[in-house]
Amino acid sequence: MKNTFQKYITQNHLCLKEDNILFAVSGGIDSVVMLHLFVELGYHGAIAHCNFNLRGDESDGDEEFVKQLGEKYNIPVHIKSCNTEDYAKSKKISIEMAARDLRYNYFKTLCQDFHYSKIAIAHNENDDKETFFIKLFRGSGLEGLKGILPIRENIIRPLLFASRKQIESFAQANNLHFREDSSNSSHDFVRNKIRHLLIPFLNEKFPESKTSISTSISKLKEENILLNSAIHEKQIKIFQYSGNRIFLNINDIISLNPPVIWLFYLLKDFGFHRSDTDAVYKSMLANNSGKTFYSSDYKLLIDRKKIIIQKKKKKKKTIYTITDFKELITKPISIKMELIHNTKSFSFDKTYQTAYFDAGLLKFPLFIRHWKKGDRFIPFGMQGSKLISDFFIDEKVNQFLKEDIWILESEKKEILWIIGYRASNLYKVSDKTQTILKFSTE
């Protein structure tokens, strides 16, 4: 089995001997065997264990056993005690999902703090089958039915090739001790019902299913690789990039066959689920310009003939103060200020990247902030005021761009400049102006 383990790692490009690996060890037979194989083959790293505090003394026994494994193999051990039930209640999710979130969040933190390059999880072939049926009963497509992948980002699963029986035989042959999780025999969890009831039934009624299910899952994985390759090629063709945004032409999507399926696969890497992309497709066909959708990390905007995707931004400071014209402005954007003596030969840069004001009339401090609903300004060359929101409509400024727009405000809270778009008519330069204060974005 040791040779097969190494062969599987090599064939699937899971890790290298020089990698610093975080071994996820529960104390059960799968993780114990995985850890032993890694150590025997000369890999190095550390153990990570989560005590979910769901089984009283049994959970504490698992934690102590894992610490002993660390001593046995002379490997560092990281332990986290989790209040899983409270976490599940606060997030309104199942205990299974809560444990999963807590586990992977902890692993991610350890990787950041200790520079582990890989996280090794001991899923095996039986786990792969169980996941297939869970996804099948939830109505998943190919993306879900492919089962568990041997590698996803920095998470590796080097035991996926091995059946539970093979793992048990290896543990017995090598006199490996492990912990039995009493909850694994319970029928309270969907996975356990599939493991103890459905799969044994299928094996009894359809003996060929012992191998045919694994064969089908393997083919689905291969077909998924092919599909992802086609999706990547399509993304290269139709994705347009500008700054931190991605643009998709709606007509390009509609021309695909079938468009609603293509849309899902084009957007799935941004965290959008099938229900999300179906809603996007309906809004797209209905010309719901301005409609916004959100995934965990991204937001999507339907803007006339395009779809725009942008990563969510962290909240920033909302008001920045300028106390003097000599001040260097770098946040929230770079702005250069200059005092210029007004002469008859002076000429203005006629771009929206510059704004000019009578320095004798303007007083500090000035402020830079985001625009807000209800803001009004007097556009340069006009007498009456206008809502900034109406100005954006006239200029066809989409929702995502609006979020990035800053305004310059006087000490009297008057809007002087929609930075990069339009200056105000207030404090404008006239024949009587002696000194001009020039603002320009860099």
C-alpha positions as CSV (number, residue, x, y, z in Angstrom):
1,M,0.0,0.0,0.0
2,K,2.9,2.3,0.7
3,N,4.0,2.2,-3.0
4,T,0.4,2.8,-4.2
5,F,0.1,5.7,-1.8
6,Q,3.3,7.3,-3.2
7,K,2.2,6.6,-6.8
8,Y,-1.2,8.2,-6.2
9,I,0.6,11.3,-4.8
10,T,2.9,11.5,-7.8
11,Q,0.3,10.9,-10.5
12,N,-2.0,13.6,-9.0
13,H,0.8,16.1,-8.2
14,L,-0.4,16.3,-4.6
15,C,2.8,17.3,-2.8
16,L,6.6,17.1,-2.8
17,K,9.0,15.8,-0.2
18,E,10.1,19.4,0.5
19,D,6.5,20.5,1.3
20,N,5.6,21.4,4.9
21,I,2.4,19.4,5.3
22,L,-0.4,19.9,7.9
23,F,-1.7,16.4,8.6
24,A,-5.4,16.5,9.7
25,V,-5.7,13.7,12.2
26,S,-8.9,12.9,14.1
27,G,-7.5,9.8,15.7
28,G,-9.7,7.5,13.5
29,I,-8.3,4.7,11.4
30,D,-8.2,6.7,8.1
31,S,-6.1,9.6,9.5
32,V,-3.9,7.3,11.5
33,V,-3.0,5.2,8.4
34,M,-2.5,8.4,6.3
35,L,-0.1,9.9,8.9
36,H,1.8,6.6,9.2
37,L,2.3,6.4,5.4
38,F,3.5,10.0,5.2
39,V,6.0,9.4,8.0
40,E,7.2,6.1,6.5
41,L,7.8,7.8,3.1
42,G,9.9,10.6,4.6
43,Y,7.4,13.5,4.4
44,H,7.5,16.1,7.2
45,G,5.0,18.6,8.8
46,A,2.7,18.8,11.8
47,I,-0.5,17.3,13.1
48,A,-3.7,19.3,13.4
49,H,-6.6,18.1,15.5
50,C,-10.0,19.7,16.4
51,N,-11.8,18.7,19.6
52,F,-15.4,19.4,18.7
53,N,-16.6,18.7,22.3
54,L,-19.6,16.7,21.0
55,R,-18.9,13.3,22.7
56,G,-17.7,14.3,26.2
57,D,-14.9,12.1,27.5
58,E,-14.6,10.4,24.2
59,S,-13.7,13.6,22.4
60,D,-11.1,14.4,25.1
61,G,-9.8,10.8,24.7
62,D,-9.3,11.5,21.0
63,E,-7.4,14.6,21.7
64,E,-5.0,12.8,24.1
65,F,-4.5,10.0,21.6
66,V,-3.5,12.4,18.9
67,K,-1.0,14.1,21.3
68,Q,0.5,10.6,21.8
69,L,0.8,10.1,18.0
70,G,2.8,13.3,17.9
71,E,5.2,11.9,20.5
72,K,5.3,8.6,18.7
73,Y,6.3,10.1,15.4
74,N,8.2,13.1,16.9
75,I,5.9,15.6,15.1
76,P,4.5,18.9,16.4
77,V,0.7,18.8,17.3
78,H,-1.8,21.7,17.0
79,I,-5.0,21.3,19.0
80,K,-8.1,23.4,18.9
81,S,-11.0,23.1,21.3
82,C,-14.3,24.1,19.6
83,N,-17.7,25.0,20.9
84,T,-19.4,23.3,17.9
85,E,-23.0,23.4,19.2
86,D,-23.0,27.1,19.9
87,Y,-21.3,27.8,16.5
88,A,-24.0,25.8,14.7
89,K,-26.8,27.7,16.5
90,S,-25.3,31.1,15.8
91,K,-24.8,30.3,12.1
92,K,-28.1,28.4,11.9
93,I,-26.4,25.4,10.3
94,S,-26.2,21.7,11.0
95,I,-23.6,20.2,13.5
96,E,-21.9,18.5,10.5
97,M,-21.5,21.8,8.6
98,A,-20.4,23.6,11.8
99,A,-17.7,21.0,12.4
100,R,-16.5,21.3,8.8
101,D,-16.4,25.1,9.0
102,L,-14.5,25.1,12.3
103,R,-12.0,22.5,11.1
104,Y,-11.1,24.2,7.8
105,N,-11.0,27.7,9.2
106,Y,-8.5,26.4,11.8
107,F,-6.4,24.6,9.2
108,K,-6.3,27.8,7.1
109,T,-5.2,29.8,10.1
110,L,-2.4,27.3,10.9
111,C,-1.2,27.5,7.3
112,Q,-1.0,31.2,7.5
113,D,0.7,31.3,10.9
114,F,3.2,28.4,10.4
115,H,3.6,28.4,6.6
116,Y,2.3,24.9,5.9
117,S,2.0,24.5,2.1
118,K,-0.4,21.6,2.0
119,I,-3.3,20.3,4.2
120,A,-3.6,16.5,4.0
121,I,-7.2,15.1,4.6
122,A,-7.8,11.3,5.0
123,H,-10.8,10.9,2.8
124,N,-10.9,7.4,1.2
125,E,-12.8,5.7,-1.7
126,N,-15.8,5.0,0.5
127,D,-16.1,8.6,1.5
128,D,-16.0,9.5,-2.2
129,K,-19.0,7.1,-2.9
130,E,-21.0,8.6,0.1
131,T,-20.4,12.1,-1.2
132,F,-21.6,11.1,-4.7
133,F,-24.9,9.9,-3.3
134,I,-25.3,12.9,-1.0
135,K,-24.8,15.2,-4.0
136,L,-27.1,13.0,-6.2
137,F,-30.0,13.3,-3.7
138,R,-29.5,17.0,-3.5
139,G,-30.0,17.3,-7.3
140,S,-26.4,18.2,-8.2
141,G,-25.1,18.2,-11.7
142,L,-21.7,17.1,-13.0
143,E,-19.9,19.6,-10.7
144,G,-21.3,17.8,-7.6
145,L,-21.4,14.3,-8.9
146,K,-17.7,14.2,-9.6
147,G,-17.3,13.5,-5.9
148,I,-14.2,14.4,-3.9
149,L,-11.2,15.7,-5.8
150,P,-7.7,14.5,-4.9
151,I,-6.5,18.1,-4.8
152,R,-8.3,21.5,-4.4
153,E,-6.2,24.5,-3.9
154,N,-3.7,23.5,-1.1
155,I,-6.0,20.6,0.3
156,I,-4.8,17.1,-0.7
157,R,-6.5,13.8,-0.3
158,P,-3.9,11.1,-0.8
159,L,-6.1,8.1,0.4
160,L,-8.9,8.5,-2.1
161,F,-7.6,5.5,-4.0
162,A,-8.0,3.1,-1.0
163,S,-11.2,1.4,0.2
164,R,-12.1,1.1,3.8
165,K,-11.2,-2.6,3.7
166,Q,-7.7,-1.9,2.3
167,I,-7.2,0.7,5.1
168,E,-8.3,-1.7,7.8
169,S,-6.0,-4.5,6.4
170,F,-3.0,-2.1,6.4
171,A,-3.7,-0.9,9.9
172,Q,-3.9,-4.5,11.2
173,A,-0.8,-5.6,9.3
174,N,1.2,-2.7,10.8
175,N,-0.3,-3.0,14.3
176,L,-1.6,0.6,14.1
177,H,-3.8,1.7,17.0
178,F,-6.7,4.1,16.4
179,R,-9.8,5.5,18.0
180,E,-13.4,4.5,17.2
181,D,-15.8,7.3,16.8
182,S,-19.1,6.1,18.3
183,S,-21.1,8.7,16.3
184,N,-20.0,6.8,13.1
185,S,-22.5,4.0,14.0
186,S,-25.4,6.4,14.5
187,H,-28.0,6.8,11.8
188,D,-28.7,10.4,12.8
189,F,-26.5,11.7,10.0
190,V,-27.2,11.5,6.3
191,R,-23.7,10.2,5.5
192,N,-24.0,7.4,8.1
193,K,-27.3,6.3,6.6
194,I,-25.7,6.1,3.2
195,R,-22.7,4.3,4.6
196,H,-24.6,1.7,6.8
197,L,-27.9,1.3,4.9
198,L,-27.8,2.3,1.3
199,I,-24.4,1.1,0.1
200,P,-24.7,-2.3,1.8
201,F,-28.1,-2.7,0.2
202,L,-26.7,-1.9,-3.2
203,N,-23.7,-4.2,-2.7
204,E,-26.1,-7.0,-1.8
205,K,-28.7,-6.5,-4.6
206,F,-26.2,-5.4,-7.2
207,P,-22.8,-7.0,-6.4
208,E,-21.2,-5.2,-9.4
209,S,-21.9,-1.9,-7.7
210,K,-18.9,-2.4,-5.5
211,T,-16.7,-1.5,-8.4
212,S,-19.1,0.1,-10.9
213,I,-19.9,3.1,-8.7
214,S,-16.2,3.9,-8.2
215,T,-15.7,3.5,-12.0
216,S,-18.5,5.9,-12.7
217,I,-17.2,8.5,-10.2
218,S,-13.7,8.2,-11.8
219,K,-15.2,8.8,-15.2
220,L,-17.1,11.8,-13.9
221,K,-13.9,13.2,-12.5
222,E,-12.2,12.9,-15.9
223,E,-15.1,14.4,-17.7
224,N,-15.1,17.3,-15.2
225,I,-11.4,18.0,-16.0
226,L,-12.3,18.1,-19.7
227,L,-15.3,20.4,-19.0
228,N,-13.2,22.8,-16.9
229,S,-10.6,22.9,-19.7
230,A,-13.4,24.0,-22.1
231,I,-14.7,26.5,-19.6
232,H,-11.3,28.0,-19.1
233,E,-10.9,28.4,-22.9
234,K,-14.3,30.1,-23.1
235,Q,-13.4,32.5,-20.2
236,I,-10.2,33.5,-22.1
237,K,-12.4,34.4,-25.1
238,I,-15.2,36.3,-23.5
239,F,-13.9,37.7,-20.2
240,Q,-12.8,41.3,-20.5
241,Y,-10.7,42.7,-17.7
242,S,-10.4,46.3,-16.6
243,G,-8.8,47.1,-13.3
244,N,-10.4,44.9,-10.6
245,R,-13.5,44.2,-12.7
246,I,-14.4,41.5,-15.2
247,F,-16.9,42.2,-18.0
248,L,-19.0,39.7,-19.9
249,N,-21.0,40.8,-22.9
250,I,-24.6,39.6,-22.5
251,N,-24.9,38.8,-26.2
252,D,-21.9,36.5,-26.0
253,I,-23.6,34.6,-23.2
254,I,-26.9,34.3,-25.1
255,S,-25.1,33.0,-28.1
256,L,-23.8,30.0,-26.1
257,N,-25.7,26.7,-26.1
258,P,-27.3,26.2,-23.7
259,P,-26.7,29.7,-22.2
260,V,-28.1,29.1,-18.7
261,I,-25.7,26.2,-18.2
262,W,-22.7,28.0,-19.6
263,L,-23.5,31.0,-17.3
264,F,-23.3,28.7,-14.2
265,Y,-20.0,27.3,-15.2
266,L,-18.5,30.6,-16.2
267,L,-19.5,32.1,-12.8
268,K,-19.0,29.1,-10.4
269,D,-15.4,30.0,-9.6
270,F,-16.6,33.3,-8.2
271,G,-18.7,31.4,-5.6
272,F,-22.1,31.7,-7.4
273,H,-24.4,28.6,-7.1
274,R,-26.8,27.3,-9.7
275,S,-29.7,29.0,-8.1
276,D,-27.8,32.3,-8.2
277,T,-26.8,32.0,-11.8
278,D,-30.4,31.0,-12.8
279,A,-31.6,34.2,-11.2
280,V,-28.9,36.2,-13.0
281,Y,-29.9,34.7,-16.3
282,K,-33.6,35.6,-15.8
283,S,-32.7,39.2,-14.8
284,M,-30.4,39.4,-17.8
285,L,-33.1,38.4,-20.2
286,A,-35.5,40.8,-18.5
287,N,-33.1,43.7,-19.0
288,N,-33.0,44.3,-15.3
289,S,-30.1,46.8,-15.5
290,G,-28.8,47.7,-12.1
291,K,-29.7,44.4,-10.5
292,T,-27.0,43.2,-8.2
293,F,-26.2,39.7,-7.0
294,Y,-23.8,38.5,-4.3
295,S,-21.7,35.5,-3.5
296,S,-19.5,35.1,-0.4
297,D,-16.6,37.0,-1.9
298,Y,-17.9,38.6,-5.1
299,K,-20.7,40.8,-6.4
300,L,-22.2,40.8,-9.8
301,L,-24.0,43.7,-11.6
302,I,-26.2,43.6,-14.7
303,D,-25.4,46.8,-16.5
304,R,-27.3,47.3,-19.7
305,K,-25.6,45.0,-22.2
306,K,-22.9,43.7,-19.9
307,I,-22.4,41.7,-16.7
308,I,-19.8,43.1,-14.4
309,I,-18.1,41.1,-11.6
310,Q,-16.1,42.6,-8.8
311,K,-14.5,41.3,-5.6
312,K,-16.2,42.6,-2.5
313,K,-14.3,45.3,-0.8
314,K,-13.5,45.8,2.9
315,K,-15.1,48.8,4.5
316,K,-12.8,51.8,4.4
317,K,-12.6,55.1,6.3
318,T,-15.4,57.3,4.9
319,I,-14.0,60.8,5.5
320,Y,-10.5,62.1,4.9
321,T,-9.5,65.7,6.0
322,I,-7.2,68.0,4.0
323,T,-5.8,70.7,6.4
324,D,-3.4,72.6,4.1
325,F,-2.7,73.0,0.3
326,K,0.9,71.7,0.9
327,E,-0.5,68.4,2.2
328,L,0.4,65.3,0.2
329,I,-2.8,63.4,-0.5
330,T,-2.5,59.7,-1.1
331,K,-5.6,58.4,0.5
332,P,-8.3,57.4,-0.4
333,I,-6.8,58.4,-3.8
334,S,-3.8,60.3,-5.0
335,I,-4.5,64.0,-5.6
336,K,-1.9,66.7,-6.4
337,M,-2.6,70.3,-5.2
338,E,-0.9,73.4,-6.7
339,L,-1.1,77.1,-6.0
340,I,-0.8,79.0,-9.3
341,H,-0.6,82.8,-9.9
342,N,-3.4,83.8,-12.2
343,T,-2.2,85.6,-15.4
344,K,-3.7,86.4,-18.7
345,S,-1.6,83.7,-20.3
346,F,-2.7,81.0,-17.9
347,S,-4.6,78.1,-19.6
348,F,-6.8,75.5,-18.1
349,D,-6.5,71.7,-18.6
350,K,-10.0,70.9,-20.0
351,T,-10.3,67.4,-18.5
352,Y,-12.4,66.0,-15.7
353,Q,-9.1,64.9,-14.0
354,T,-8.5,68.5,-12.9
355,A,-10.4,71.1,-11.0
356,Y,-9.6,74.8,-10.4
357,F,-10.8,77.1,-7.7
358,D,-10.3,80.6,-6.5
359,A,-7.8,80.1,-3.6
360,G,-8.7,83.4,-2.1
361,L,-12.3,82.3,-1.6
362,L,-11.7,78.7,-0.5
363,K,-10.9,77.9,3.1
364,F,-9.4,74.8,4.8
365,P,-10.1,72.2,6.0
366,L,-11.4,70.4,3.0
367,F,-12.8,66.9,3.0
368,I,-12.8,63.9,0.7
369,R,-15.7,61.4,1.2
370,H,-18.0,59.0,-0.7
371,W,-21.1,60.5,-2.2
372,K,-24.4,59.7,-0.6
373,K,-28.0,59.7,-1.5
374,G,-29.4,63.2,-1.6
375,D,-26.1,64.9,-2.4
376,R,-26.5,67.9,-4.7
377,F,-23.9,70.0,-6.5
378,I,-23.9,72.9,-9.0
379,P,-22.1,71.5,-12.1
380,F,-19.5,73.9,-13.6
381,G,-21.1,76.3,-16.0
382,M,-24.6,76.0,-14.5
383,Q,-26.5,78.0,-11.9
384,G,-29.0,75.5,-10.5
385,S,-28.1,72.5,-8.4
386,K,-28.4,68.9,-9.5
387,L,-28.7,65.6,-7.6
388,I,-25.5,63.6,-8.0
389,S,-27.6,60.5,-8.5
390,D,-29.2,62.2,-11.5
391,F,-25.8,63.2,-12.8
392,F,-24.7,59.6,-12.6
393,I,-27.7,58.5,-14.6
394,D,-27.0,61.1,-17.3
395,E,-23.4,60.0,-17.5
396,K,-24.4,56.3,-17.5
397,V,-22.2,55.6,-14.4
398,N,-22.9,52.0,-13.3
399,Q,-23.4,50.9,-9.7
400,F,-19.9,49.5,-9.2
401,L,-18.2,52.7,-10.5
402,K,-20.4,54.7,-8.2
403,E,-19.0,52.8,-5.2
404,D,-15.5,53.9,-6.1
405,I,-16.3,57.6,-6.6
406,W,-15.1,60.2,-4.1
407,I,-16.2,63.9,-3.8
408,L,-14.2,66.9,-2.6
409,E,-16.2,68.9,0.0
410,S,-15.6,72.5,1.3
411,E,-15.4,73.4,5.0
412,K,-19.0,74.6,4.6
413,K,-20.0,71.0,3.4
414,E,-20.4,72.2,-0.2
415,I,-19.6,69.7,-2.9
416,L,-16.7,71.2,-4.9
417,W,-15.7,68.3,-7.2
418,I,-17.0,64.8,-8.1
419,I,-13.4,63.7,-8.4
420,G,-12.6,62.6,-11.9
421,Y,-16.1,63.5,-13.3
422,R,-17.2,67.1,-12.8
423,A,-16.2,70.2,-10.9
424,S,-18.7,72.5,-9.2
425,N,-19.5,76.0,-10.3
426,L,-18.7,77.2,-6.7
427,Y,-15.5,79.3,-6.1
428,K,-14.8,79.3,-9.8
429,V,-11.8,81.2,-11.2
430,S,-12.7,84.7,-12.5
431,D,-10.9,87.8,-13.7
432,K,-10.6,88.9,-10.1
433,T,-8.9,85.7,-9.0
434,Q,-5.3,86.3,-8.0
435,T,-4.3,82.8,-6.9
436,I,-5.7,79.5,-8.3
437,L,-5.8,76.3,-6.4
438,K,-5.5,73.4,-8.8
439,F,-6.4,69.8,-8.0
440,S,-5.4,67.0,-10.3
441,T,-5.7,63.2,-9.9
442,E,-2.5,61.4,-10.5
